[in-house]
Amino acid sequence: MSAAAPSAVDRIARPAADAPAEAPELFLLGSIVDSWVEPAGSCDWDSRLVLQVVPRGRPRELLTVEADAVLVPDLGWLADLGENLCHGSPVRVKARRSRSGDLEVTELDLDR
């Protein structure tokens, strides 16, 4: 019996070196292709940020990452991301798998 094929995230993201064995953290390094906030038109700390990221070294892959707005450094960044003004900006995402298998973003580093 064979194991299920790894997801795109599992193939791309690298486990964090200092992560505990029971809940491995993953790093994703890449560039922002598209971004928006949900609900639409709401750029505050209660919003959800959605990023579409092309991982570094894998130009044919596209990953969608959802994160709480409180992980963004300031409301100016959040407004720019909501207006889709950050194409090509580098991003580093640190996440871990939830019990349901979804990725939960724990850290978001943005650069211009």
CYANA upper distance limits for C-alpha pairs under 8 A (distance plus 0.5 A):
  6 PRO  CA     10 ASP  CA      6.17
  6 PRO  CA     11 ARG  CA      6.81
  7 SER  CA     11 ARG  CA      6.81
  8 ALA  CA     12 ILE  CA      6.68
  8 ALA  CA     61 GLU  CA      8.32
  8 ALA  CA     63 LEU  CA      8.30
  9 VAL  CA     13 ALA  CA      6.03
  9 VAL  CA     63 LEU  CA      7.83
 10 ASP  CA     14 ARG  CA      8.16
 12 ILE  CA     28 LEU  CA      7.71
 12 ILE  CA     55 PRO  CA      7.68
 13 ALA  CA     26 LEU  CA      6.05
 13 ALA  CA     27 PHE  CA      5.78
 13 ALA  CA     28 LEU  CA      5.45
 13 ALA  CA     29 LEU  CA      8.41
 14 ARG  CA     26 LEU  CA      5.71
 14 ARG  CA     27 PHE  CA      5.76
 14 ARG  CA     28 LEU  CA      7.41
 15 PRO  CA     19 ALA  CA      7.92
 15 PRO  CA     24 PRO  CA      6.70
 15 PRO  CA     25 GLU  CA      5.96
 15 PRO  CA     26 LEU  CA      4.83
 15 PRO  CA     27 PHE  CA      6.79
 16 ALA  CA     24 PRO  CA      7.47
 16 ALA  CA     25 GLU  CA      5.77
 16 ALA  CA     26 LEU  CA      5.96
 16 ALA  CA     27 PHE  CA      6.81
 19 ALA  CA     23 ALA  CA      7.64
 19 ALA  CA     24 PRO  CA      5.77
 19 ALA  CA     25 GLU  CA      6.13
 20 PRO  CA     24 PRO  CA      6.41
 23 ALA  CA     96 ARG  CA      7.14
 23 ALA  CA     97 ARG  CA      7.53
 24 PRO  CA     96 ARG  CA      6.59
 24 PRO  CA     97 ARG  CA      7.95
 25 GLU  CA     94 LYS  CA      7.18
 25 GLU  CA     95 ALA  CA      5.95
 25 GLU  CA     96 ARG  CA      4.94
 25 GLU  CA     97 ARG  CA      7.93
 26 LEU  CA     93 VAL  CA      8.45
 26 LEU  CA     94 LYS  CA      6.11
 26 LEU  CA     95 ALA  CA      5.70
 26 LEU  CA     96 ARG  CA      6.37
 27 PHE  CA     92 ARG  CA      7.43
 27 PHE  CA     93 VAL  CA      6.10
 27 PHE  CA     94 LYS  CA      5.16
 27 PHE  CA     95 ALA  CA      7.06
 28 LEU  CA     55 PRO  CA      7.22
 28 LEU  CA     92 ARG  CA      6.16
 28 LEU  CA     93 VAL  CA      5.51
 28 LEU  CA     94 LYS  CA      7.04
 29 LEU  CA     55 PRO  CA      6.19
 29 LEU  CA     56 ARG  CA      6.28
 29 LEU  CA     90 PRO  CA      8.04
 29 LEU  CA     91 VAL  CA      6.47
 29 LEU  CA     92 ARG  CA      5.13
 29 LEU  CA     93 VAL  CA      7.03
 30 GLY  CA     53 VAL  CA      6.54
 30 GLY  CA     54 VAL  CA      5.88
 30 GLY  CA     55 PRO  CA      4.56
 30 GLY  CA     56 ARG  CA      5.00
 30 GLY  CA     90 PRO  CA      6.24
 30 GLY  CA     91 VAL  CA      6.03
 30 GLY  CA     92 ARG  CA      7.12
 31 SER  CA     53 VAL  CA      5.94
 31 SER  CA     54 VAL  CA      5.90
 31 SER  CA     55 PRO  CA      7.08
 31 SER  CA     56 ARG  CA      7.62
 31 SER  CA     87 HIS  CA      8.06
 31 SER  CA     88 GLY  CA      5.66
 31 SER  CA     89 SER  CA      5.90
 31 SER  CA     90 PRO  CA      4.94
 31 SER  CA     91 VAL  CA      6.21
 32 ILE  CA     51 LEU  CA      7.10
 32 ILE  CA     52 GLN  CA      6.43
 32 ILE  CA     53 VAL  CA      5.16
 32 ILE  CA     54 VAL  CA      7.09
 32 ILE  CA     86 CYS  CA      7.23
 32 ILE  CA     87 HIS  CA      5.86
 32 ILE  CA     88 GLY  CA      5.66
 32 ILE  CA     89 SER  CA      5.97
 32 ILE  CA     90 PRO  CA      6.89
 32 ILE  CA     91 VAL  CA      7.20
 33 VAL  CA     51 LEU  CA      8.06
 33 VAL  CA     52 GLN  CA      5.99
 33 VAL  CA     53 VAL  CA      6.12
 33 VAL  CA     54 VAL  CA      7.24
 33 VAL  CA     86 CYS  CA      8.40
 33 VAL  CA     87 HIS  CA      5.65
 33 VAL  CA     88 GLY  CA      6.60
 34 ASP  CA     51 LEU  CA      6.42
 34 ASP  CA     52 GLN  CA      5.55
 34 ASP  CA     53 VAL  CA      7.82
 34 ASP  CA     84 ASN  CA      6.77
 34 ASP  CA     86 CYS  CA      8.23
 34 ASP  CA     87 HIS  CA      6.86
 35 SER  CA     49 LEU  CA      7.88
 35 SER  CA     50 VAL  CA      6.10
 35 SER  CA     51 LEU  CA      5.01
 35 SER  CA     52 GLN  CA      6.70
 35 SER  CA     81 LEU  CA      6.04
 35 SER  CA     82 GLY  CA      6.81
 35 SER  CA     83 GLU  CA      8.20
 35 SER  CA     84 ASN  CA      5.76
 35 SER  CA     86 CYS  CA      8.13
 36 TRP  CA     40 ALA  CA      8.14
 36 TRP  CA     49 LEU  CA      6.58
 36 TRP  CA     50 VAL  CA      5.92
 36 TRP  CA     51 LEU  CA      7.31
 36 TRP  CA     81 LEU  CA      6.41
 36 TRP  CA     82 GLY  CA      4.80
 36 TRP  CA     83 GLU  CA      7.21
 36 TRP  CA     84 ASN  CA      6.75
 37 VAL  CA     41 GLY  CA      7.85
 37 VAL  CA     42 SER  CA      7.39
 37 VAL  CA     43 CYS  CA      7.28
 37 VAL  CA     47 SER  CA      6.80
 37 VAL  CA     48 ARG  CA      6.03
 37 VAL  CA     49 LEU  CA      5.07
 37 VAL  CA     50 VAL  CA      6.48
 37 VAL  CA     81 LEU  CA      7.92
 37 VAL  CA     82 GLY  CA      5.56
 38 GLU  CA     42 SER  CA      7.22
 38 GLU  CA     47 SER  CA      6.18
 38 GLU  CA     48 ARG  CA      5.60
 38 GLU  CA     49 LEU  CA      6.95
 38 GLU  CA     50 VAL  CA      8.06
 39 PRO  CA     47 SER  CA      7.03
 39 PRO  CA     48 ARG  CA      7.78
 41 GLY  CA     82 GLY  CA      8.26
 42 SER  CA     47 SER  CA      6.93
 43 CYS  CA     47 SER  CA      6.73
 43 CYS  CA     75 LEU  CA      7.82
 43 CYS  CA     78 LEU  CA      6.89
 43 CYS  CA     79 ALA  CA      6.37
 43 CYS  CA     82 GLY  CA      7.39
 44 ASP  CA     69 ALA  CA      7.70
 44 ASP  CA     75 LEU  CA      7.43
 44 ASP  CA     78 LEU  CA      8.27
 45 TRP  CA     68 ASP  CA      8.30
 45 TRP  CA     69 ALA  CA      5.70
 45 TRP  CA     70 VAL  CA      5.88
 45 TRP  CA     75 LEU  CA      8.36
 46 ASP  CA     68 ASP  CA      8.00
 46 ASP  CA     69 ALA  CA      6.98
 46 ASP  CA     70 VAL  CA      8.08
 47 SER  CA     68 ASP  CA      7.11
 47 SER  CA     69 ALA  CA      5.91
 48 ARG  CA     66 GLU  CA      7.30
 48 ARG  CA     67 ALA  CA      6.34
 48 ARG  CA     68 ASP  CA      5.35
 48 ARG  CA     69 ALA  CA      5.85
 49 LEU  CA     66 GLU  CA      6.13
 49 LEU  CA     67 ALA  CA      5.67
 49 LEU  CA     68 ASP  CA      6.52
 49 LEU  CA     69 ALA  CA      6.15
 49 LEU  CA     78 LEU  CA      8.43
 49 LEU  CA     81 LEU  CA      8.47
 49 LEU  CA     82 GLY  CA      8.27
 50 VAL  CA     64 THR  CA      7.40
 50 VAL  CA     65 VAL  CA      6.22
 50 VAL  CA     66 GLU  CA      5.01
 50 VAL  CA     67 ALA  CA      7.01
 51 LEU  CA     64 THR  CA      6.15
 51 LEU  CA     65 VAL  CA      5.63
 51 LEU  CA     66 GLU  CA      6.88
 52 GLN  CA     62 LEU  CA      7.00
 52 GLN  CA     63 LEU  CA      6.04
 52 GLN  CA     64 THR  CA      4.93
 52 GLN  CA     65 VAL  CA      6.77
 53 VAL  CA     62 LEU  CA      6.19
 53 VAL  CA     63 LEU  CA      5.71
 53 VAL  CA     64 THR  CA      6.78
 53 VAL  CA     65 VAL  CA      7.88
 54 VAL  CA     58 ARG  CA      7.37
 54 VAL  CA     59 PRO  CA      6.57
 54 VAL  CA     60 ARG  CA      8.10
 54 VAL  CA     61 GLU  CA      6.41
 54 VAL  CA     62 LEU  CA      5.37
 54 VAL  CA     63 LEU  CA      6.93
 55 PRO  CA     59 PRO  CA      7.32
 55 PRO  CA     61 GLU  CA      7.25
 55 PRO  CA     62 LEU  CA      7.61
 55 PRO  CA     63 LEU  CA      8.11
 65 VAL  CA    105 VAL  CA      8.37
 66 GLU  CA    104 GLU  CA      8.44
 66 GLU  CA    105 VAL  CA      7.71
 67 ALA  CA     71 LEU  CA      7.60
 67 ALA  CA    104 GLU  CA      7.90
 67 ALA  CA    105 VAL  CA      6.10
 68 ASP  CA     72 VAL  CA      8.47
 68 ASP  CA    105 VAL  CA      8.35
 69 ALA  CA     78 LEU  CA      7.66
 71 LEU  CA    106 THR  CA      8.20
 71 LEU  CA    107 GLU  CA      6.83
 71 LEU  CA    108 LEU  CA      6.40
 72 VAL  CA     77 TRP  CA      7.29
 72 VAL  CA     78 LEU  CA      6.88
 72 VAL  CA    108 LEU  CA      7.16
 72 VAL  CA    109 ASP  CA      8.33
 72 VAL  CA    110 LEU  CA      8.34
 73 PRO  CA     77 TRP  CA      7.30
 74 ASP  CA     78 LEU  CA      7.01
 75 LEU  CA     79 ALA  CA      6.50
 76 GLY  CA     80 ASP  CA      6.76
 77 TRP  CA     81 LEU  CA      6.61
 78 LEU  CA     82 GLY  CA      6.51
 79 ALA  CA     83 GLU  CA      6.67
 80 ASP  CA     84 ASN  CA      6.66
 80 ASP  CA     85 LEU  CA      5.68
 80 ASP  CA     86 CYS  CA      7.12
 81 LEU  CA     85 LEU  CA      6.38
 81 LEU  CA     86 CYS  CA      6.47
 86 CYS  CA    112 ARG  CA      8.10
 89 SER  CA    110 LEU  CA      7.86
 89 SER  CA    111 ASP  CA      6.63
 89 SER  CA    112 ARG  CA      5.81
 90 PRO  CA    110 LEU  CA      6.80
 90 PRO  CA    111 ASP  CA      6.10
 90 PRO  CA    112 ARG  CA      7.34
 91 VAL  CA    108 LEU  CA      7.75
 91 VAL  CA    109 ASP  CA      6.19
 91 VAL  CA    110 LEU  CA      5.32
 91 VAL  CA    111 ASP  CA      7.00
 92 ARG  CA    108 LEU  CA      6.45
 92 ARG  CA    109 ASP  CA      5.50
 92 ARG  CA    110 LEU  CA      7.16
 93 VAL  CA    105 VAL  CA      7.36
 93 VAL  CA    106 THR  CA      8.32
 93 VAL  CA    107 GLU  CA      6.42
 93 VAL  CA    108 LEU  CA      5.36
 93 VAL  CA    109 ASP  CA      6.96
 94 LYS  CA    105 VAL  CA      6.41
 94 LYS  CA    106 THR  CA      6.17
 94 LYS  CA    107 GLU  CA      5.42
 94 LYS  CA    108 LEU  CA      6.92
 95 ALA  CA    103 LEU  CA      6.57
 95 ALA  CA    104 GLU  CA      5.79
 95 ALA  CA    105 VAL  CA      4.64
 95 ALA  CA    106 THR  CA      5.64
 95 ALA  CA    107 GLU  CA      7.31
 96 ARG  CA    103 LEU  CA      6.04
 96 ARG  CA    104 GLU  CA      5.90
 96 ARG  CA    105 VAL  CA      7.16
 96 ARG  CA    106 THR  CA      7.80
 97 ARG  CA    101 GLY  CA      5.94
 97 ARG  CA    102 ASP  CA      6.01
 97 ARG  CA    103 LEU  CA      5.10
 97 ARG  CA    104 GLU  CA      6.57
 98 SER  CA    102 ASP  CA      5.83
 98 SER  CA    103 LEU  CA      6.59
 98 SER  CA    104 GLU  CA      6.83
